[in-house]
Amino acid sequence: MAIPYYFTNIDNAKIKLLKTVLDNFSNIFLIPLASWLFFAIFASLKIKQNHFINTVAATTFGIYLIHVSSVKTIFYRDIFNVDLQYSSNFFPLFAIADIFLLFSFCSLIDYLRLKLIEQKMISFADKLFEKLKNKFFINTVRT
């Protein structure tokens, strides 16, 4: 198939400029618009609360923080031996199982943190805040 004559005059600089303009248009307008539309759609849905989903959602940030630490390296390198799994024909199944196990382990750690540690820390912080408030702020306000 021959290239039409009107495309033969376009040089690489013009093509790169056009690509940059289109990429910027996508990044500046289309992606934020799509994000806002998805948020608006899900915000308008009337969904009943689910205790299990709320529990998983509450631990998700903790799972992320644990996962980005050295725990991920220990699991993938030392426990799962991902290098050996990668050469296997069953690698996709191993990958799914590894991710599920790591997610479950991190969920357990964060769930235990929520139930065993966080309540004591909040209680301690509330007492400390009350002492600081009484010492520095209550006596300075005159009625």
C-alpha positions in Angstrom: 0.0 0.0 0.0 1.4 3.3 -1.0 1.7 6.3 1.4 -0.5 9.2 0.2 1.5 12.1 -1.1 0.2 14.5 1.6 1.9 12.4 4.3 5.3 12.3 2.7 6.0 15.9 3.7 5.5 15.3 7.4 8.9 14.9 9.1 9.7 13.2 12.4 9.7 16.4 14.4 6.1 17.1 13.4 5.0 13.6 14.2 6.7 13.8 17.6 5.0 17.2 18.2 1.6 15.8 17.3 2.1 12.8 19.6 3.1 15.1 22.4 0.0 17.3 22.0 -2.3 14.2 21.9 -0.6 12.7 24.9 -0.9 15.9 26.9 -4.6 16.3 25.8 -5.2 12.8 27.1 -3.3 13.4 30.4 -4.8 16.8 31.0 -8.5 16.3 30.0 -9.5 12.7 29.2 -8.0 10.8 32.2 -9.3 13.3 34.8 -12.7 13.3 33.1 -12.9 9.5 33.1 -11.8 9.4 36.8 -14.4 12.0 37.8 -17.1 10.1 35.8 -16.2 6.8 37.5 -16.3 8.5 40.9 -19.6 10.1 40.2 -21.1 6.8 39.0 -20.0 4.9 42.1 -21.0 7.8 44.4 -24.5 7.8 43.0 -25.0 4.0 43.6 -27.1 3.0 46.6 -25.2 0.1 48.0 -25.9 -1.6 51.3 -23.0 -1.8 53.7 -21.2 -5.2 53.8 -19.2 -6.0 57.0 -16.7 -8.2 55.2 -16.0 -5.7 52.5 -15.6 -2.9 55.0 -13.1 -5.0 57.0 -11.1 -5.7 53.9 -11.2 -2.1 52.9 -10.1 -1.0 56.4 -7.0 -3.2 56.2 -6.1 -2.3 52.6 -3.9 0.7 53.4 -2.1 -1.3 56.1 -1.6 -4.1 53.6 0.0 -1.6 51.2 2.3 -0.3 53.8 3.4 -3.8 54.8 3.8 -4.9 51.2 6.1 -2.1 50.2 8.4 -2.8 53.1 11.0 -5.6 53.3 8.2 -8.1 53.9 7.5 -8.3 50.2 11.2 -9.1 49.4 11.4 -11.7 52.1 8.2 -13.4 50.8 9.0 -13.3 47.1 12.7 -14.1 47.3 13.0 -16.4 50.4 9.6 -18.1 50.8 8.0 -18.2 47.4 11.3 -18.5 45.4 9.8 -16.5 42.5 12.9 -17.0 40.3 12.3 -20.7 40.3 8.5 -20.3 39.8 9.1 -18.0 36.8 10.7 -20.8 34.9 7.8 -23.2 35.5 4.9 -23.7 33.1 2.6 -23.1 36.1 3.9 -19.6 36.7 0.5 -17.8 36.3 -1.0 -20.1 38.9 1.9 -19.6 41.2 1.7 -15.9 40.8 -2.0 -15.8 41.7 -1.4 -18.1 44.7 1.6 -16.0 45.9 -0.3 -12.8 45.7 -3.3 -14.3 47.5 -1.1 -15.7 50.3 0.8 -12.4 50.7 -2.4 -10.4 50.7 -3.9 -12.8 53.3 -0.8 -12.7 55.5 -0.6 -8.9 55.4 -4.4 -8.7 56.1 -3.9 -10.9 59.2 -1.1 -8.7 60.5 -3.1 -5.5 59.9 -6.3 -7.1 61.4 -4.4 -8.0 64.5 -2.9 -4.5 64.7 -6.4 -3.1 64.5 -7.8 -5.4 67.2 -4.9 -5.6 69.6 -2.8 -2.5 69.3 -4.7 0.3 67.9 -7.3 0.6 70.6 -4.6 0.8 73.3 -2.7 3.4 71.3 -5.8 5.5 70.8 -6.6 5.3 74.5 -3.1 6.4 75.4 -3.1 9.2 72.8 -6.5 10.4 74.1 -5.2 10.6 77.7 -2.0 12.3 76.6 -4.0 14.8 74.5 -6.3 15.5 77.5 -3.3 16.2 79.8 -1.7 18.5 77.2 -5.0 20.3 76.6 -5.6 20.8 80.3 -2.0 22.0 80.9 -1.6 24.4 78.0 -5.1 25.4 76.7 -7.7 25.3 79.5 -5.9 27.6 81.9 -5.2 30.2 79.3 -8.8 30.8 78.4 -10.4 33.3 80.8 -14.1 33.7 81.1 
